[in-house]
Every structure is written in structure tokens, then in C-alpha cells.
Amino acid sequence: MLPRIILTGCQIICSGIVTLDVTLSVNAFIFIAGIVYDPSEHPLPDAAVVVYIIDNTTTPPTEKRLGVTFTVADGSYGISLPRVKYKEYKLVAYSPG
């Protein structure tokens, strides 16, 4: 089983931005899943999770929005993304309304 990375609401709120470096499998696609919580640590339904791809081979690095997914009733989301060499993904969650 692959290791899980869990960020608490306090870690995200106190830091503002949280950056994680992870090593991904060699599969053609990766699946990223998570749960978005509100500041009171309750799961947040209908939150938007925007996915960006970052190209670090250019100076300065370029960032392009790939798309968006939304959380369901329990605050969870999941998205399948292609594994791309020399690129990074950035996910940004926004609360609904």
C-alpha cells in the first residue's frame, strides 16, 4: 500500500500555502485523492479543487490551469492525471459560495 500524506486544517490555515514533495510511481497516470475541511475541521462539500501543471524547464517556470474537480458530500475528491516528466502539479481548494 502506498503511504498517505495527511495535512491538518491547522497546518494549512497556519501556513497559508503547503508544499509537498512526493515521489510518484512509474505508471502512466496517477490518482490524487483527498478531503477538504473547513477551518472547524468539518468536511467541506462542494469545494472547488483547481489543478495546475507547472513546467519547471522554463525560466521563469510556467503555470497552466488544467481543470477543476469538486468535493462531494463528505468533502472528498479524486482526480486522475497523466504522469508528465519534468512537470509538477499544484492543487488549490476554494470553499463554496
C-alpha positions in Angstrom: 0.0 0.0 0.0 1.2 3.5 -0.9 2.0 5.9 2.0 -0.6 8.5 2.8 0.1 12.2 3.5 -2.4 13.8 5.8 -2.5 17.6 6.4 -4.5 19.0 9.2 -6.6 22.1 8.8 -4.4 23.9 11.2 -1.3 23.1 9.1 -3.0 24.5 6.0 -4.6 27.6 7.7 -1.4 28.5 9.7 0.9 28.1 6.7 -1.5 29.6 4.1 0.3 27.5 1.4 1.5 24.0 1.9 4.0 22.4 -0.5 4.7 18.7 -0.5 7.4 16.9 -2.4 6.4 13.3 -3.3 7.8 10.6 -5.5 5.2 9.1 -7.8 5.0 5.7 -9.3 6.2 5.0 -12.8 2.6 4.4 -14.1 1.3 6.5 -17.0 -1.4 8.0 -14.8 -1.6 9.0 -11.1 -4.6 9.3 -8.9 -4.7 12.0 -6.4 -7.5 11.9 -3.7 -8.1 14.0 -0.6 -10.6 15.5 1.7 -11.1 19.3 2.0 -12.0 20.5 5.5 -13.3 23.9 6.7 -11.4 25.8 9.5 -13.5 24.0 12.1 -12.2 20.7 10.7 -15.6 19.6 9.2 -15.5 18.1 5.7 -16.4 20.7 3.1 -18.8 19.6 0.4 -19.0 21.4 -3.0 -15.5 22.9 -2.6 -13.6 23.5 -5.9 -10.2 21.9 -6.3 -8.4 23.6 -9.2 -5.5 21.6 -10.8 -2.5 23.4 -12.3 0.5 22.0 -14.1 3.9 23.7 -13.6 6.7 23.5 -16.1 10.0 24.0 -14.4 12.0 23.6 -17.6 11.3 27.2 -18.5 12.6 30.4 -16.8 10.6 31.5 -15.1 8.5 28.4 -14.6 5.1 28.5 -16.3 1.9 27.5 -14.7 -1.2 26.4 -16.6 -4.7 25.6 -15.3 -5.7 22.1 -16.3 -9.2 21.9 -14.9 -11.3 21.7 -11.8 -13.0 19.0 -9.7 -15.4 19.3 -6.8 -15.8 17.7 -3.5 -18.8 15.5 -2.7 -20.9 15.4 0.5 -18.1 14.0 2.7 -15.6 16.6 1.4 -13.7 14.1 -0.6 -12.4 14.5 -4.2 -10.3 12.4 -6.6 -8.7 13.1 -9.9 -6.7 11.0 -12.4 -3.8 12.9 -14.0 -1.2 11.9 -16.6 2.3 11.5 -15.3 4.4 14.0 -17.1 8.2 14.2 -16.9 9.7 17.4 -15.5 6.3 18.8 -14.6 4.7 19.4 -11.2 1.0 19.6 -10.2 -0.5 22.1 -7.9 -3.9 21.8 -6.3 -5.7 24.7 -4.8 -9.0 24.3 -2.9 -11.7 27.0 -2.7 -14.6 27.0 -0.4 -18.1 27.1 -2.0 -20.1 30.3 -2.1 
